[in-house]
Amino acid sequence: MTVRAQPPVDETPYQGLTPDVIVAAVEVAGFQPDGRMLALNSYENRVYQVGVEEDTPLVLKFYRPGRWVRAAVIEEHRFALELAAADIPVVAPLVVGGETLLQVAGYDFAAYPRRGGRWPDLDTSDDRVLMGRFLGRLHRLGAAGRFEHRPSLDAVAMATVAAREILDGDWLPEHQVDRYVAVVEAMIGQISEAFAAVAPVRLLRIHGDCHCGNILWTQAGPHFVDLDDCLMGPAVQDLWMLLSGSREDMRRQLTDLIEGYEQFAVFERSELNLIESLRALRMIHYAGWLARRWHDPAFPKAFPWFGGARYWEDHVQQLAEQLDALGQSPLRL
């Protein structure tokens, strides 16, 4: 199976985001551009590091048109500012004339200070405990309020929508369709049962996409650089993506994370039962996301393997293996 061109109605929403528009955005943010510009690694949105005269560079984030209503983006910004005001190390947008969500040439964007750091290793117990403390502080503040315009994590609905996008888009090789449907339906059934067994699941304001790519580490510890997927969700959603390796490795890592976490917030042990369901959701959702965004020229360039027969064979096999994992006993500390 080869990747197909999508209908012309799916033209990229970023075709008008020219260098001149980016330069103009720097000026809208109240700075004088010096002409330097570097595209950063981002697909859902477009993010650029831009030079400014007699100052450190800025990072400009242009939001994908139509993805969020403005109120939802502003709510993300307010959460980031709330965290920063509490000395929780999240890179928050700059406030320009009382606003954080700015506009230029029809694009919504925000300006951020540039913050350095390295990819977190989390190889030592001390680093994992520190990371857990940071997440505990973030969640303690997150539990003190609610999002009104951002979504709540609904694993069954999200997995169902993503799978339907794959099937309706005719992405699967014909011989894989029946197996995909059977495996995904069984996974969604298991996910539903897992969440029902833990109900009521406590939802709070969380990061939502807490993987190492959204964390920068400095001598002072970690800080987040992206709250684009923040939502109302269970605390464990911000913990499980930091786990890797064997089952025993993950148990040890999780023990350290929760040791630090519980210095600032209570962790509901029942949420351990949701880890494999959340992992299953991410696997289904990721493929659906690639299919949904394939009209954007950045995606075929970055993910050239997507849509090939080999990809789908591997993907369906990985889903089947995750279905087996859903039937295993959950991690215990």
SVG drawing of the C-alpha trace seen along z (x, -y; Angstrom):
<svg xmlns="http://www.w3.org/2000/svg" viewBox="-17 -47 41 58">
<polyline fill="none" stroke="black" stroke-width="0.4" points="0.0,0.0 1.4,-3.4 0.6,-6.7 -2.0,-8.7 -2.4,-12.3 -5.3,-13.8 -8.2,-15.8 -7.4,-19.4 -9.7,-20.7 -7.1,-19.5 -4.5,-22.2 -2.0,-23.1 -3.1,-25.9 0.4,-27.2 0.9,-28.1 0.6,-31.8 3.1,-31.7 6.0,-33.3 9.3,-34.7 7.8,-38.2 4.9,-37.2 7.2,-35.7 9.3,-38.9 6.0,-40.9 5.1,-38.7 8.3,-39.7 7.3,-43.3 3.8,-42.6 5.3,-41.1 7.2,-44.3 10.7,-43.4 12.9,-44.5 13.9,-41.5 17.5,-41.1 16.7,-38.7 17.8,-35.4 15.3,-32.6 15.4,-28.9 12.5,-26.5 12.2,-24.2 11.0,-20.7 7.2,-20.9 4.5,-19.4 1.1,-20.2 2.0,-23.9 4.8,-25.9 7.6,-27.1 10.5,-29.3 13.4,-30.7 13.9,-34.3 16.7,-36.7 16.0,-40.2 18.3,-43.1 20.2,-43.6 18.4,-40.8 18.2,-37.0 16.2,-35.2 12.5,-34.6 10.5,-31.5 7.3,-32.1 4.6,-29.5 2.0,-29.7 -1.1,-27.7 -2.6,-25.4 -5.7,-27.2 -9.0,-25.5 -7.5,-23.2 -8.5,-25.1 -11.0,-27.9 -9.2,-31.0 -10.6,-30.6 -8.9,-27.1 -5.5,-28.5 -5.9,-31.4 -6.8,-28.9 -3.5,-27.0 -1.6,-30.3 -3.3,-31.2 -2.4,-27.8 1.2,-28.3 1.3,-31.7 -0.3,-30.3 2.4,-27.6 5.2,-30.1 3.8,-32.4 4.1,-29.5 7.7,-29.0 6.9,-25.8 9.4,-25.7 7.2,-25.9 8.1,-28.2 5.1,-30.6 4.2,-32.9 5.1,-36.6 2.4,-39.1 2.2,-41.8 -0.2,-44.7 -2.1,-42.5 -2.5,-39.7 -0.7,-36.4 -2.4,-35.2 -1.4,-37.6 -2.4,-37.8 -0.5,-38.5 -1.8,-38.0 -4.7,-35.8 -2.5,-33.5 -2.8,-33.2 0.6,-33.1 2.4,-33.4 5.9,-34.6 8.1,-32.8 11.5,-33.4 14.1,-30.9 15.1,-28.4 17.9,-26.0 18.5,-22.5 19.1,-18.9 17.0,-15.8 16.3,-14.3 17.9,-10.9 16.1,-10.1 18.8,-7.4 19.3,-7.9 16.9,-7.5 17.6,-11.1 16.6,-12.5 13.4,-10.5 12.5,-11.7 13.2,-15.3 11.0,-14.8 8.2,-13.3 8.4,-16.3 8.0,-18.7 5.0,-16.8 3.5,-16.7 3.7,-20.4 2.3,-20.9 -0.7,-18.6 -1.3,-20.1 -1.8,-23.5 -3.7,-21.8 -6.2,-20.3 -7.0,-23.7 -8.9,-24.8 -10.6,-23.5 -10.4,-24.0 -13.7,-25.2 -12.7,-25.3 -10.1,-22.5 -11.1,-18.8 -11.3,-16.1 -9.5,-12.8 -12.0,-10.3 -9.9,-7.3 -12.7,-5.3 -14.0,-8.2 -10.5,-9.3 -9.5,-5.8 -12.7,-5.2 -12.4,-8.5 -8.7,-7.7 -9.5,-4.2 -12.4,-5.5 -10.1,-8.0 -7.8,-5.2 -10.7,-3.0 -12.6,-5.9 -9.4,-7.0 -8.7,-3.6 -5.2,-3.5 -4.9,0.2 -3.9,2.8 -7.0,4.9 -5.6,8.0 -5.0,6.1 -8.5,4.5 -10.3,7.3 -7.5,8.0 -7.1,4.3 -10.8,3.9 -10.9,7.0 -7.8,6.0 -8.9,2.3 -12.4,3.2 -11.0,5.6 -8.6,3.0 -11.3,0.4 -13.4,2.9 -10.5,3.5 -9.9,-0.3 -13.5,-0.8 -13.5,1.9 -10.3,0.6 -11.7,-3.0 -15.0,-1.6 -13.1,0.4 -11.3,-2.7 -14.3,-5.0 -14.8,-7.7 -11.5,-8.7 -10.2,-12.0 -9.6,-14.5 -7.3,-17.5 -5.5,-20.0 -2.5,-18.1 0.3,-18.6 -1.3,-15.8 1.7,-15.0 4.4,-14.4 7.2,-12.7 10.9,-13.5 10.6,-15.6 8.6,-18.1 11.0,-18.4 14.4,-20.2 16.8,-19.5 19.3,-22.0 21.4,-22.0 18.4,-23.3 16.2,-20.4 13.5,-20.0 11.2,-22.4 8.5,-22.0 8.4,-23.9 5.0,-22.9 1.5,-22.8 -0.2,-22.5 -2.1,-19.3 -3.0,-20.2 -6.4,-18.9 -8.4,-17.6 -7.1,-14.1 -5.9,-11.5 -2.6,-12.2 -1.1,-9.0 -1.3,-10.3 1.7,-12.6 3.7,-9.8 3.4,-6.7 5.2,-8.1 8.3,-8.6 8.6,-4.9 10.7,-2.6 12.4,0.8 11.4,4.0 8.5,4.4 10.9,4.4 12.6,1.3 9.3,-0.5 8.2,0.6 11.5,-0.9 11.2,-4.1 7.6,-4.5 8.4,-4.0 11.0,-6.8 8.6,-9.2 5.8,-8.6 8.2,-9.0 8.9,-12.5 5.4,-13.2 3.8,-12.4 6.0,-15.0 3.5,-17.5 0.4,-15.7 -1.6,-12.5 -1.3,-9.8 -4.3,-7.5 -2.9,-4.0 -5.9,-2.8 -4.7,-4.8 -1.9,-2.3 -4.6,-0.1 -4.9,-2.7 -1.3,-2.7 -1.6,0.0 -4.9,-1.4 -3.4,-4.9 -0.5,-3.3 -2.9,-1.6 -4.8,-4.8 -1.6,-6.6 -0.7,-3.9 -4.1,-4.1 -4.3,-7.9 -0.8,-8.4 -1.6,-6.6 -4.9,-8.5 -3.1,-11.8 -0.7,-11.0 -3.5,-10.1 -5.5,-13.2 -2.5,-15.5 -1.2,-13.9 -2.3,-16.8 0.3,-19.0 3.5,-18.8 5.6,-18.6 4.2,-15.2 5.1,-13.2 8.6,-14.6 9.0,-13.8 7.2,-10.4 7.8,-8.9 7.3,-5.4 3.7,-6.0 1.1,-4.3 3.4,-1.7 2.4,2.0 5.3,2.7 4.2,-0.1 0.7,1.3 1.9,4.9 4.1,3.7 1.5,1.4 -1.3,4.0 1.2,6.5 2.2,4.0 -1.5,3.4 -2.1,7.1 0.9,7.3 -0.5,4.3 -3.9,6.1 -2.1,9.0 -0.5,6.4 -4.0,5.1 -4.8,8.5 -1.8,8.7 -1.8,7.6 -1.0,3.8 2.3,2.5 2.5,2.4 4.9,0.4"/>
</svg>
